[in-house]
């Protein structure tokens, strides 16, 4: 649970930390792949190229903190029951109906201002994230393997918005300026273990831009990627 976490923190913790313990107990003899989030690292300086798996987590807000709680609960049961697991810190998956690229594209298409404070992000095509998750079933261990799932590029919100502006033949309105840090993950370990993503940012931008321009369906779940304090 991410959306609405600030308004209902108790449910957020129940869903993100309590429920995983029940699942880990019930399926103790299974291989378990548990999704997490790159937000557990906290903000990372742009110059470093994204957080690494062995960086010390520094989550802010109930969503990020409870996501780290989910990891710790799964890790506990992996160690206690010997259940082989992998914890996948995803940052960020996108498809035609959902994702940071969709958020930016819809704002540009609607003539709304694009906020720049969270000036950079990772994007990973949902199909590639799914493929990596399936591959991770062959890499599970106890204690759990921890892997970032992230696209290889650090994408600029400004440059992505300008790309959509060219596709839509519309001017882009910006608000604020880029900060020196963002929620960023280094996905190189995942690329080595599970393969390089097949869909790159230029293809994702082209697909999402075409979908938004044609009025394609949306899940209407903004990612709120521009929020910097972890309160979603």
PyMOL commands that set and color helices and strands:
alter all, ss='L'
color gray80, all
select helices_A, chain A and resi 9-26+38-41+46-48+61-81+100-110+126-136+157-168+188-194+201-213
alter helices_A, ss='H'
color red, helices_A
select strands_A, chain A and resi 32-37+44-45+85-90+93-94+114-115+120-121+124-125+145-149+155-156+174-175+181-182
alter strands_A, ss='S'
color yellow, strands_A
deselect
rebuild
show_as cartoon
